Amino acid sequence: MKIAVMGAGAVGCFFGALLAQAGHSVTLIGRPALVEAVRDGGLLLERSGERRHVPVLADTRPEAVGGAELVLFCVKSFDTEAAATAIAPHIDADCSVWSLQNGIDNADRLALILDRPAVPVAVYAALEAPAAGYVRHKGGGKIVIGPSARSEEFANLFATAGIAARVAPDVVGTLWTKLAVNCALNALSALAALPYGRLIGREGVDVLLKGILAECRAVAAAHGIALAPTLEDTVFGLGTSMAEQYSSTAQDLARGRRTEIDDLNGAILRRAAAHGLQVPLNQALWTLVKLREASPPPSP
C-alpha cells in the first residue's frame, strides 16, 4: 500500500519506518534536512537496543501525498491549518486521512480544511528524534483509532507491521484522557528538565499531579466527557514504564523550538473558561512554559 506521512518528526518517522519494514511504500514529507538524510542512508530507526537503516521515500513537497491510500498527518498542532491547506489539492478522492497528533480537536480542524472526514488517532509511544532522519523508540507504540469505513482494515495493516492497534467508537474520550496525561506531565517534565522517572515521586509532585488531573476531570465532565477511571494510575505508572522519557514539550524547549502547550494545558484553559471554571494549576503551567518559550537561550 502507498502511505504518505505528512510531518516527519518522531511519530511520523517511527510509524513510517515500521510500515516500510512491513513492505509498504512509505513517503515521508518533511524538511530538507530530513529528505537529505533519508536519501543518503535511509531512515535510521533505533529500537530495543538495535539500529537499522530503513529504506523509505522522502520529499519536501506537499504534492507527494498524491496517489496515497492513507495519509498519516503528524505535524505539530500549531501547523495543522497550514499543512492541511498545502496538501488539500493533492489528496486522492478515495484516500483516508488520519490525525496522529496531540490535542483533542486536530482531526476536526483538518477535516474542515480538507472537506472530508479525518480520523482521530491517539498515539501512545515514547519517542525522540535526536537528528534529522533518526528516530529512537524508548517504549510503547500502540494506537487507538477512531471509527471509519476503513479503520478496521488499516488497524489490521498496522498490526501486521508490529504496531498494536484497535478501533474505538469512543475515541473522543480516549483523546481527552490522553490530553489529561499530557497536561499533567508535559509541562512539568519541560520546566524541571527531568524524565518521568526522576520527576514522579519527588516531594510535592504527586499532590501537584493529582490537582492537575482533578482540574482536567472537571473540565472534561463539563463537556460531557468521562475520563478513564484509571487515569491517575496511568500517569503515576509512567514513572516506571517510561522512566527515561522526557516529554515532547521538554524536547522542544531543549531544542529552542515552539511547543504545543497551547493545545495541551491551553486547551484546558479555553474549555474551562467556556464553562466558567477555574483551573489555576493548568493556568500556571501554561504561563510558565510560554515564558520559557519567550526567554533567550542560556549563555554557553
N, C-alpha and C positions, 0 to 999 in steps of 0.2 A: 504494500500500500504506500502511496505517496503522502507524506506527512510534512507539513511546514511548521516551524517553530518561530513565532514572532516574538522577539525579545529573548536573546540567547544569553541570559545570565545563568546563575547556578541552577535554578529549577529547570529552565528550558534545556540547558546542556545535559543535565542528568537524565531526564526522561528521553531526550533526543538520542543520547548515547545508547541507552538500553533498547530503545525501539530499533535503532540501526543495527545493533548486535543481533537482534531477532530477525533481521533480514528485510526490514522496511527501508524504503527510500526516504531519507530524512534530510531536509534542508533547514539549516539554522540561519535566521535572518538577524543580523546584529551589526555592531560597529566594525569599522575597517580593521582594527587590531584583531578582533576575533576571526574575521574572514582570513586574514593573512596567516594567523597561527594555525587555523584548521586546514587551510590549503597546503601549508608547508609540511605538517606532520600528522594531520588528523586531530580529532578531539581527544585530549588526554583525560581519561577517567581514572580516578583513584578510589578504590573500593575494597574494603576488607583487607587492607594492607598491600594490595596489588595495584600496579599501574598498567593501563592498557591504552594504546592509541586506537581510537575507533574512527574508521573512515566515514565521514559524512560530507554532504554538500554544504557550502556556506555562501552567503550573499548579503550585500548591504541593501539591496533594492526591495521595496515592498512588493514589486511585481512578482517576486519569487514565490508568493503564495499561490500563483496561478497553477491550476492542474491538481492541487492537493485535495484529497478526500477529507482530510482532517487538519485543521489549524489549531495548534496549541498556542494560545495567546498568553504570554508570560511577562509582559512588560510591567514596570513599576506602575502602581495605581495612578500616580500623577501624570503618567504618559498615556493613559488609556485613550482619551479622546484623539490626541494627535496620531497615535499609532493606528487606531481604528479607521480614522479618516484616510490614512495613507494606503491601507490595504483594501479598503472597501471596493474600489473599482475593479480589483483584480481577483476576487474570490469567485470560484465557480459556483453556479447556481445550486448544485447538489452537495456542496461542501458543508461539513459540520464544523462549528467553531466552539472551542472550549476556552473558558477563562480559568487559568490556573494562577490566580493572583490572591494577594492578601486583601482583606476588607470584605464587605458584605454586599456591595452594590455594583461591582465592576461588570458583571455579566449583563445587568440591566443597562448600564451606560454603553456598553459595547453593542448590545442589540439595537439600541436606539439609533446609533450611527450606521450600523451595517444594514438596518432594516430587515433583520432576520433574527431568529432566536439564537441566543448564545447560552451555552450550558455552563452553569457554575460548577466548579470542581474545587473541593477542599484538598489541599496537599499537606501531608504530614511527613516531612523529611528534614533531617539535619544536614545542611549542605553549605559549602562555601566555594567561592571561585577565587583562588589565590592569584591567578593571572588569566589573561585572555586565552580562551581555548583550553582551559584547565579547570575541571570541576572535581571537588573532593566530597565524597559521601561519608558522613560521620554517624549516620543512624537513621532508622525509619525508612520510609519510602512507599507509603501507601497513599491511595487517593480515594475520595468519596465523590461520586459523580451524580449530578442532577439528572432527572428523567428526561428522555427524549426518544425519538423513534429509533435511534441507533445507539443509544447509550449502552445497552447490554452487549451489543456486538463489539463496540470499542472497549468495553470493560474486559471482555474475553481476549481481545487483542493485547491489551496491556498485561493481562495475566500471563499470557504465553511469553511475554518479554521479561517475566520475573518481577512484575510490579503488582502488588496486592491492590485490587480494585473492586469496588462494589458500587451499585447504583442505589441511591437513597431517595425515595419520594420526599422525605423531609429534609432535603439538603440545606434549606434555609436555616433550620435550627442548628445544623452542623456548622455552617459558616459563622453563625453568631457565637457558638461555643468556641470555635477556633479564635474568633476575634477576642473573646474574653481572655483566652490563654495569652494571646499576643499582647493585650493591654496590660496584663499582669507582669509579663516578663521582658518584653522587648525593650521598653524604655529603661527599666531598672538595670538590665544587663549592659545597656549602652552607657548609662550615666556612671555606673560603677566600673565599667570596663572589665567585667567579670563574666566567665562562663556560668551556665546554670548550676553546675555542681559546687562552685565556690560562692554562689550567690544565695541559693536556697538553704535555709537553716542558719544563716547568720543572725545575730541578735537583732531583733526588731523586724526582720524581713518577713517572717511568717505572718505576723499581725498585719503588716502592710499589704501583703498579697491577699489575705482574706478580705481586707477592706476594699481593695480594688475590685475583686471578684464580686463582692456584695453590691457595689455600685453598678457593675455590668449586669448582674441579675435583675436589678430593679429597672434598669433602662430596657432590657430585653422584655421583661414582663409587661411594661407599659406599652410595648409594641405587639403584645400577644405572642411573644416567643418564649418558650420554656427552654432554658439551657440544660445541658446534660447534668443529671444528678451527680455524676462522677467528676464534675469539673474540677473541684478542689484537689481530688486525688490525682487527676491528670497533671495539674500544674506542679504539685509537690513531687510527683514521680519523675518529672523531667530532671530533677537534681541528680537522679541516678541513671535514668535511661539515656539522657543526653548531657552527661556531666561536663564534657569538654566543649559543648557548643556555645558559641556566642550568638546572640540574636542577630537577625538581619539588620536591625537598627544599629546595633553595636558595630557590625561590619561596615555599614555605610558611613557612620561617623568616623571610624578609624581611617577610612579612605578619603575623607573630606567630601563625601557625596551627600546629596539631599536624601532625607529619609522618607519613609511612608507614614510618619507619625500622624499626619492629617487624616489618614484613612484607618488608623488604629485608635488610639485614645481620642483623637479628634473626632472620629465618627461617633464615639460615645458622647462626647460633649454636645455635638449638634443634635443628636436624638434626645438627649436629656433636656436640652433647652426647649425642644418642641413640646415636651410634657411638663415643663416647669419643675424638673428635678435638679437637685444639687449633686454634683459628683466631684467634690474637692480633690480627691486623690488623683483621679484621671486628669483633672484640670492642671494640677501641679506637675504631673509627669509630662503632659503635652507642652506646657510652658517651658520647662527645663530643657527638653530636647530641642525646642525651637530656639532657645537661647544658645545652646551648643552649636546648632547649625549656623547661627549667625556670627559666632565668635571666630576670630582668626585662629589658624592652626598654631600649636605651641612652637616656640622657638627651639631650634636644634640644641 
